[in-house]
Amino acid sequence: MSYFLNSKDQIVQDSIDGFLQLCPNLCRLDGYPSTKVVLDRKRYALMDQNTPHGVAVLSGGGSGHEPAFAKLCGSGFLSAAVCGEIFASPSESSILTALRHTITASGALIVVNNYTGDKLNFGAALEKIKAETGYDARMVIVADDVALRSSSNVRSKVGARGLAGCMLVLKCAGAWAAQGRSLSEVEQMTTRVTESITTMGCAVSSCTLPGQKTKRILNEGELEMGLGAHGEPGACRQTMKSADEVVLEMVERVGCIGKYEDDQKVSPGDRVVILLNNLGSITQLEMGIIVSSTIKAVKHTLGARIERFYSGMFLSSLDMKGFSISLLRIKQGAEGDEVLRALDAPTDAPGWPHCTVQAPIPQKDFVVPLRTVSAARDETVERKKYMDTVYRVIVSACDSIIACSDLLNELDAAIGDGDCGDTYFIGATKVKESDSVKNAPTLSKALLEISNIAGEDMGGSSGALLKIFFVAFSSALHEDADVLSLKDISTGLQRGCEKMSYYGGAVLGDSTMLDALIPLSNAVQQAASTDGGLATSQQALEAAQSGAESTKHLVAKAGRASYVPENAQKDITDPGSEAVVAIMRGIHDELHK
């Protein structure tokens, strides 16, 4: 695994200085390399006045967990964050320096995750600052990991690990400190939040430290449940399952139900807050799926009411491909409402989401009906008969393209990514399933529906080009005619080819589908001028076949094949042009039944 960096020895310092250039509300102490402390600039400025101005809230730990902890500094959040080297606790001296620049007579609260190095170093600095200043300072330890809980609910001496649930704890502590509450109040309320959080993580790959090889490699198709934030081994490895299945098990664990039941069991009707945390390299596409799976599992399996749902990267683990789910139990009544207000309280910390976070919106409230605009038409017997024939031709063309999908994949694999057949298979299947195509009152309307399917369901360049082709084809037709002439069809084909060439950039001879489409269009145009009748389809098919055959000897100048070396293209029929042949063959076969 390669990283973008300048020097292994400067990774943390370079990263901190980089994001501080974009955060005017934050600053750092001048103590590199031993002291890496980020501060809320307002808090630092007030320290010069030497007057009590609220409880200072501090946290920190090893780097590599960004945006935690430095980007959580800001008003209403952390007064200071102390950064260690990657996955290494900061030193006692740097923590003490941070305390000296934030503590006042109001006292300080340190919140750290349950890792031995953090507890020892933060604890030692806490005791020393109290001896130095006479000010009170206290510590809250977050131990929210449920992965290693035994069925008998026995905890080890070291306790559970601290994970992303710490983010919710820090947010509440910072909000209560900003309200001017006493150190005792902030400590007690923060402790109650800590005791109400459970977290479970999973991953399909562990993390890689810069300059090192991945020490723990999972097999393809393998998932690890309950691994730690530094890549420590988890509770178990299992075969990869669907997102719904993976999330369901994790929600059962954090909800402490079923075989994971203990004294923290979530009951139907309970209020909860969910924090879905990206551990490093889960794509945004996947995160959206996991959000839906989590909401479904919490509502239907736990029966709980989601008061707030946070999704994003909060406490990462370098490049780990995984995520964690934290569940905070919200008590009924005033105490629970107090926690929600703390979570909602404003902050300018750059690492916290600044959009309005609320309970998930039901699907019925964000899915709105499609609007269609169509002119009313009287359907004549002649038009109905014509459109029945049109639909049979469309279905035959779809069946033909489906039948050659494997051939298209094989051709595409030689010069592209091997999915051309799959793309056309999807499009043809969707067209056959479409009631809008089947019930279209005119050929123009049917082509518009097909264009929508090409653009929405096929995707990729092929889908986009076919959408352009069918839209242009449709717009060239006469809507008021009961039966379209061969000349109308010829005009539509020509218009479609022109627009496909204009927007796609390819021309005849570039080894694309146009090398079959343009000869086909020309054949229809010639037949229209001589009233070719049924013979037209045979001429069009032969023209398309000849055009597709010619691509074996052409060098691709457009499309993905244009990136393939010329010698690799030799004797390979362009799959797009072969698809045109398949479509024309289906049309011909139906017309000659």
C-alpha positions in Angstrom: 0.0 0.0 0.0 1.5 3.3 -1.0 0.8 6.6 0.7 1.0 10.2 -0.5 3.6 11.7 1.9 6.8 13.7 2.0 8.6 12.0 4.8 7.7 9.1 7.1 9.0 11.1 10.0 6.9 14.1 9.2 3.5 12.5 8.4 1.6 13.7 11.4 3.0 17.2 11.5 2.5 17.7 7.7 -1.1 16.5 8.0 -1.9 18.7 11.0 -0.4 21.8 9.3 -2.3 21.0 6.1 -5.8 21.0 7.6 -5.0 23.9 10.0 -4.5 26.1 6.9 -8.2 25.6 6.2 -9.5 26.0 9.8 -9.2 29.6 11.0 -10.9 28.7 14.3 -8.0 26.4 15.3 -4.3 26.7 16.0 -1.5 24.5 17.3 1.2 25.0 19.9 4.7 25.6 18.7 6.3 22.4 20.0 7.0 20.1 17.0 8.1 17.4 16.9 7.5 16.2 20.5 4.4 18.3 21.1 1.5 18.0 18.7 -1.3 19.9 20.3 -4.3 21.4 18.4 -6.3 24.0 20.2 -9.6 25.9 19.9 -8.3 29.4 19.0 -10.9 31.2 21.1 -10.1 29.1 24.2 -6.4 29.8 23.7 -7.0 33.6 23.4 -9.1 33.6 26.6 -6.4 31.9 28.5 -4.4 35.2 28.4 -7.1 36.8 30.6 -6.5 34.3 33.3 -10.2 34.2 34.3 -12.5 31.1 34.7 -14.3 30.5 31.4 -15.8 27.0 31.6 -14.5 23.5 31.9 -11.8 22.6 29.4 -12.5 19.3 27.5 -9.5 17.4 26.2 -9.0 14.2 24.3 -6.5 12.6 22.0 -4.6 9.5 21.1 -2.6 8.1 18.3 -2.8 9.6 14.8 -4.3 7.6 11.9 -7.8 8.0 13.2 -8.7 11.2 11.4 -10.8 13.3 11.7 -10.4 12.2 15.4 -9.2 13.9 17.4 -7.6 17.2 16.1 -10.6 18.1 13.8 -12.9 17.8 16.8 -11.4 20.9 18.4 -13.7 24.0 18.3 -16.3 25.8 20.4 -18.8 23.4 21.9 -16.5 20.5 21.4 -12.8 19.9 22.3 -10.7 22.7 23.9 -7.6 20.8 22.8 -6.6 17.5 21.1 -3.2 15.9 21.8 -1.9 13.9 18.9 0.6 11.0 19.1 2.4 9.3 16.2 0.4 6.8 14.1 -1.4 4.5 16.5 0.8 5.6 19.4 -0.3 7.4 22.5 0.9 10.9 22.9 3.5 11.4 25.6 2.7 12.6 29.1 4.7 15.8 28.6 2.7 16.8 25.5 -0.6 16.1 27.3 0.6 18.1 30.3 1.5 21.0 27.9 -2.0 20.9 26.5 -3.6 21.0 30.0 -1.4 24.0 30.9 -2.8 25.9 27.9 -6.4 25.1 28.6 -7.2 24.6 32.3 -8.5 27.3 34.5 -10.2 27.4 37.9 -13.3 25.7 36.3 -11.2 22.6 35.9 -10.7 20.2 33.0 -12.3 16.9 31.8 -10.2 14.4 29.8 -12.1 11.9 27.7 -10.1 9.0 26.2 -10.7 5.6 24.7 -9.9 2.6 26.7 -6.3 1.8 25.6 -3.6 1.2 28.2 -1.1 3.8 26.8 -3.7 6.5 26.6 -5.0 5.9 30.1 -1.5 5.8 31.6 -0.2 9.0 29.9 -3.3 11.1 30.2 -3.7 9.9 33.8 -0.2 10.8 34.7 -0.5 14.3 33.1 -3.9 14.8 34.9 -2.3 14.1 38.3 0.6 16.4 37.6 -1.5 19.3 36.5 -3.6 19.1 39.6 -0.4 19.2 41.7 1.0 22.1 39.7 -2.1 24.3 39.7 -4.4 23.2 42.4 -7.2 23.0 39.8 -9.4 20.0 39.5 -9.1 17.7 36.6 -10.9 14.4 36.0 -11.0 11.6 33.4 -13.8 9.6 31.7 -12.8 6.4 29.9 -14.9 5.2 26.9 -15.1 1.4 26.5 -17.9 0.9 24.1 -16.7 -2.2 22.1 -19.1 -5.1 22.5 -17.2 -7.5 20.2 -15.5 -9.5 22.9 -18.3 -9.7 25.4 -18.8 -13.3 26.5 -22.3 -14.9 26.7 -21.9 -14.9 30.6 -21.3 -11.1 30.4 -17.9 -11.4 32.0 -15.6 -8.5 31.4 -11.8 -8.8 31.5 -9.7 -6.7 33.8 -8.7 -4.3 31.1 -12.3 -3.8 30.0 -13.7 -3.3 26.5 -11.8 -1.3 23.9 -12.8 2.3 23.1 -14.2 2.9 19.6 -16.2 5.4 17.6 -18.8 5.8 20.3 -16.3 8.2 21.9 -17.4 10.8 19.3 -20.9 11.1 20.8 -19.4 11.3 24.3 -17.0 14.1 23.3 -19.8 16.0 21.5 -22.0 15.9 24.7 -19.2 16.8 27.0 -18.1 19.8 24.9 -21.7 21.1 24.7 -22.3 20.8 28.4 -19.0 22.5 29.2 -19.9 25.4 26.8 -23.2 25.8 28.7 -21.1 26.8 31.8 -21.9 23.7 33.8 -19.6 22.7 36.6 -16.9 20.1 36.3 -18.8 17.7 38.5 -21.9 18.1 36.3 -20.1 17.6 33.1 -18.3 14.6 34.4 -21.4 12.9 35.8 -23.5 13.5 32.7 -20.7 12.5 30.3 -20.2 9.3 32.3 -23.9 8.4 31.9 -23.6 8.8 28.2 -20.5 6.7 28.1 -22.3 3.9 30.0 -25.1 4.0 27.4 -23.1 3.4 24.2 -22.2 0.2 22.5 -20.2 -0.2 19.3 -19.4 -3.0 16.9 -17.0 -2.9 13.9 -16.4 -5.1 10.9 -14.0 -5.0 7.9 -13.0 -6.9 4.8 -9.4 -5.7 5.0 -7.2 -4.5 7.8 -5.2 -1.3 7.8 -1.7 -0.7 6.5 0.8 1.6 8.2 2.8 3.8 5.9 6.0 2.1 4.8 4.9 -1.3 6.0 3.1 -4.3 4.5 -0.3 -5.3 5.7 0.4 -7.7 8.6 -3.1 -9.2 8.7 -4.6 -10.1 5.4 -8.2 -11.4 5.0 -9.0 -13.9 2.3 -11.2 -12.8 -0.7 -14.8 -13.1 0.4 -13.9 -13.1 4.1 -15.2 -10.7 6.7 -13.9 -10.0 10.2 -16.3 -9.0 12.9 -15.2 -7.0 15.9 -11.7 -6.0 15.0 -10.1 -3.1 16.9 -9.4 0.5 15.7 -5.7 -0.4 15.1 -6.4 -3.6 13.2 -6.3 -5.8 16.2 -7.9 -9.3 15.7 -11.7 -9.4 16.0 -14.2 -11.7 17.6 -14.4 -14.0 14.5 -14.0 -14.3 10.8 -16.9 -15.4 8.5 -17.9 -15.6 4.9 -18.9 -12.3 3.4 -22.7 -11.9 3.3 -25.1 -9.2 2.0 -25.0 -5.8 3.6 -28.4 -6.5 5.2 -27.1 -9.7 6.8 -23.9 -8.2 8.0 -25.6 -5.1 9.5 -28.3 -7.2 11.1 -25.7 -9.2 13.1 -24.0 -6.0 14.2 -27.2 -4.3 15.2 -28.2 -7.4 17.3 -24.8 -7.1 19.0 -24.9 -3.4 19.8 -28.6 -3.7 20.7 -27.6 -6.6 23.0 -30.5 -8.8 21.9 -31.0 -12.5 21.1 -27.9 -14.6 21.8 -26.0 -11.3 22.6 -28.6 -10.2 25.3 -27.3 -8.7 28.5 -28.2 -5.8 30.9 -27.9 -3.3 28.1 -30.6 -4.9 25.9 -32.6 -2.4 23.7 -36.3 -3.0 24.0 -39.1 -2.1 21.4 -40.0 1.6 21.7 -36.6 2.6 23.2 -35.1 5.8 21.9 -31.6 5.5 20.3 -29.0 7.5 18.4 -27.0 5.8 15.7 -23.5 6.7 14.6 -22.3 4.9 11.4 -18.6 5.3 11.1 -16.5 4.7 8.0 -13.2 3.1 9.2 -11.3 4.4 6.2 -12.0 3.2 2.7 -15.6 2.3 2.4 -16.9 4.1 -0.7 -19.8 6.6 -0.5 -21.8 4.2 -2.7 -21.5 1.5 -0.1 -22.1 3.8 2.8 -25.5 4.7 1.4 -26.4 1.0 1.2 -25.2 0.4 4.8 -27.2 3.4 6.0 -30.4 1.8 4.6 -29.5 -1.6 6.1 -28.9 -0.1 9.5 -32.1 1.9 9.6 -34.0 -1.2 8.6 -32.4 -3.4 11.2 -32.8 -0.9 14.1 -36.4 -0.3 13.3 -37.5 -3.9 12.5 -35.2 -6.0 14.6 -34.8 -3.8 17.7 -38.1 -2.0 17.3 -36.3 1.1 18.5 -37.0 4.7 17.6 -34.1 6.5 15.9 -33.8 10.0 17.3 -30.6 11.0 15.4 -28.6 9.2 12.7 -25.0 10.3 12.0 -23.1 8.8 9.0 -19.6 9.6 7.9 -16.0 9.3 8.9 -15.5 10.1 12.6 -12.8 7.7 13.9 -11.0 6.0 11.1 -8.2 3.4 11.0 -6.0 4.6 8.2 -7.1 2.7 5.0 -9.2 -0.1 6.7 -12.1 -1.2 4.5 -14.7 -1.5 7.2 -17.3 0.3 9.3 -18.6 0.4 12.8 -22.1 1.0 14.2 -22.4 2.8 17.6 -25.8 2.8 19.4 -26.5 5.4 22.2 -29.5 4.6 24.4 -31.6 7.8 25.0 -33.6 7.7 28.2 -37.2 8.8 28.2 -38.0 12.2 29.7 -35.9 15.2 30.5 -32.5 13.4 30.9 -32.7 11.9 27.4 -33.8 15.2 26.0 -30.8 16.8 27.6 -28.5 14.5 25.7 -30.3 15.2 22.3 -29.9 18.9 22.9 -26.2 18.5 23.6 -25.8 16.6 20.3 -27.7 19.3 18.5 -25.8 22.1 20.1 -23.8 24.3 17.6 -20.1 23.8 17.1 -17.5 25.0 14.6 -15.4 21.8 15.0 -14.4 20.9 11.3 -14.7 17.2 11.8 -18.3 17.2 12.9 -21.2 17.2 10.4 -22.7 20.7 10.0 -25.8 19.7 8.2 -29.0 19.3 10.2 -29.0 15.8 11.6 -32.3 14.3 12.6 -34.2 11.0 12.6 -34.2 9.2 9.3 -36.8 10.3 6.8 -39.2 7.6 5.7 -39.0 6.6 2.1 -42.6 7.7 1.4 -41.5 11.2 2.3 -38.6 11.5 -0.1 -39.9 9.5 -3.1 -42.1 11.6 -5.3 -44.1 10.5 -8.3 -42.8 10.9 -11.9 -44.6 13.5 -13.9 -45.3 12.7 -17.6 -46.5 15.1 -20.2 -48.4 13.5 -23.2 -50.9 14.7 -25.7 -54.3 12.9 -25.8 -54.8 11.0 -29.0 -57.6 9.0 -30.6 -56.5 5.5 -31.4 -57.6 4.3 -34.8 -58.0 0.6 -35.8 -55.2 1.0 -38.3 -52.8 2.6 -35.8 -53.6 -0.1 -33.2 -52.7 -2.8 -35.8 -49.6 -1.0 -36.8 -48.4 -0.6 -33.2 -49.1 -4.3 -32.4 -46.7 -5.1 -35.3 -44.2 -2.5 -34.0 -44.2 -4.1 -30.5 -43.6 -7.6 -31.9 -40.7 -6.3 -33.9 -39.2 -4.6 -30.8 -39.6 -7.8 -28.8 -37.9 -9.8 -31.6 -35.0 -7.4 -31.7 -34.6 -7.7 -27.9 -34.7 -11.5 -28.0 -32.0 -11.4 -30.7 -29.7 -9.2 -28.7 -30.3 -11.3 -25.5 -29.3 -14.5 -27.5 -26.0 -13.0 -28.6 -25.0 -11.4 -25.2 -22.3 -14.0 -24.5 -20.7 -13.3 -27.9 -20.8 -9.5 -27.2 -19.1 -10.1 -23.9 -16.4 -12.2 -25.6 -15.7 -9.6 -28.2 -15.6 -6.8 -25.6 -13.3 -8.8 -23.4 -10.7 -8.6 -26.2 -10.7 -4.8 -26.5 -12.6 -3.5 -23.5 -13.9 -4.5 -20.1 -15.9 -7.5 -21.2 -19.4 -6.3 -20.2 -20.9 -5.2 -23.5 -23.2 -8.2 -23.7 -24.3 -7.7 -20.1 -25.1 -4.1 -20.8 -27.3 -4.9 -23.8 -28.8 -7.9 -22.0 -30.0 -5.5 -19.3 -31.4 -3.0 -21.7 -33.2 -5.6 -23.9 -34.7 -7.3 -20.8 -35.9 -4.0 -19.4 -37.5 -3.1 -22.8 -39.4 -6.4 -22.9 -40.6 -5.8 -19.3 -41.8 -2.3 -19.9 -45.5 -1.7 -20.0 -44.8 1.9 -21.3 -43.1 0.4 -24.4 -45.8 -2.2 -24.9 -48.7 0.3 -24.6 -47.0 3.2 -26.4 -49.6 4.8 -28.8 -47.0 5.7 -31.5 -43.6 4.5 -32.6 -42.2 7.9 -31.5 -43.4 7.3 -28.0 -42.1 3.8 -28.0 -38.7 5.0 -29.0 -38.7 7.7 -26.3 -39.5 5.0 -23.7 -36.6 2.8 -25.1 -34.3 5.8 -24.9 -35.1 6.3 -21.2 -34.3 2.6 -20.5 -31.0 2.9 -22.4 -30.0 5.9 -20.4 -31.3 4.8 -17.0 -30.8 1.0 -16.9 -28.1 0.2 -19.4 -25.7 2.9 -18.2 -22.2 3.5 -19.4 -21.2 4.9 -22.8 -23.4 2.5 -24.8 -26.5 3.4 -22.8 -25.8 7.2 -23.3 -25.2 6.9 -27.0 -28.3 4.8 -27.6 -30.4 7.2 -25.6 -29.2 10.0 -27.9 -29.8 7.9 -31.0 -33.4 6.9 -30.0 -34.3 10.5 -28.8 -33.2 11.9 -32.1 -34.9 9.1 -34.0 -38.2 9.7 -32.2 -38.1 13.5 -32.7 -37.8 13.1 -36.4 -41.1 11.1 -36.7 -44.5 12.4 -37.5 -46.8 12.0 -34.5 -50.0 12.5 -36.4 -49.5 9.7 -38.8 -51.4 6.4 -38.2 -48.7 4.4 -40.2 -45.2 5.7 -40.8 -43.7 5.5 -44.2 -40.3 4.0 -45.0 -39.1 7.5 -45.7 -40.1 8.5 -42.2 -38.1 5.6 -40.8 -35.1 6.5 -43.0 -35.2 10.1 -41.8 -35.3 9.0 -38.1 -32.4 6.6 -38.6 -30.3 9.4 -40.3 -31.1 11.8 -37.5 -30.1 9.3 -34.9 -26.8 8.5 -36.5 -26.0 12.2 -36.9 -26.7 13.0 -33.3 -24.8 10.0 -32.1 -21.8 11.0 -34.1 -22.1 14.7 -33.0 -22.1 13.9 -29.3 -20.0 10.8 -29.2 -17.3 12.1 -31.6 -17.1 9.0 -33.7 -17.5 8.8 -37.5 -17.7 6.0 -40.1 -14.5 4.1 -40.0 -13.7 4.6 -36.3 -14.6 1.0 -35.5 -17.8 1.7 -33.4 -21.4 0.8 -33.7 -21.8 3.6 -36.3 -19.9 1.4 -38.7 -23.0 -0.9 -38.8 -25.6 1.8 -38.1 -24.7 4.2 -40.9 -24.6 1.5 -43.7 -27.9 0.2 -42.3 -29.4 3.7 -42.4 -28.1 4.2 -46.0 -29.7 1.0 -47.1 -33.0 2.0 -45.7 -32.7 5.5 -47.3 -32.0 3.9 -50.7 -34.9 1.5 -50.4 -37.2 4.3 -49.4 -36.4 6.1 -52.7 -37.5 3.0 -54.6 -40.3 1.8 -52.4 -38.3 -1.3 -51.4 -41.0 -2.8 -49.2 -40.2 -6.0 -47.2 -37.0 -6.4 -49.1 -35.7 -3.4 -47.2 -35.1 -5.3 -44.0 -32.9 -7.9 -45.8 -30.9 -5.1 -47.5 -30.5 -3.3 -44.1 -29.4 -6.5 -42.4 -26.8 -7.2 -45.1 -25.5 -3.6 -44.9 -25.1 -3.9 -41.1 -23.4 -7.2 -41.3 -20.9 -5.9 -43.9 -20.3 -2.8 -41.8 -19.6 -4.9 -38.7 -17.3 -7.2 -40.6 -15.3 -4.2 -41.7 -14.4 -3.3 -38.1 -12.1 -6.3 -38.0 -9.7 -4.4 -40.2 -10.2 -0.9 -38.6 -8.2 0.8 -35.9 -10.5 2.1 -33.2 -10.4 5.9 -32.9 -13.2 6.3 -30.4 -14.6 4.4 -27.4 -12.7 2.2 -24.9 -11.1 0.1 -27.7 -9.1 3.2 -28.8 -6.9 2.8 -25.8 -6.0 -0.8 -26.8 -2.8 -1.4 -28.9 -3.5 -1.8 -32.6 -2.2 -5.4 -32.8 -4.7 -6.4 -30.0 -7.6 -5.1 -32.1 -6.8 -7.1 -35.2 -9.5 -9.4 -36.5 -11.9 -8.4 -33.6 -15.3 -7.3 -34.6 -16.4 -4.2 -32.7 -19.0 -5.4 -30.2 -21.2 -2.4 -30.6 -21.5 -2.9 -34.4 -22.2 -6.6 -33.7 -25.0 -5.6 -31.4 -26.5 -3.5 -34.2 -26.5 -6.6 -36.4 -28.3 -8.6 -33.7 -31.0 -6.0 -33.4 -31.5 -5.8 -37.2 -31.6 -9.6 -37.4 -34.4 -9.6 -34.9 -36.3 -7.0 -36.8 -35.8 -8.9 -40.1 -36.9 -12.2 -38.6 -40.2 -10.8 -37.3 -41.1 -9.0 -40.5 -40.5 -12.1 -42.6 -42.6 -14.5 -40.5 
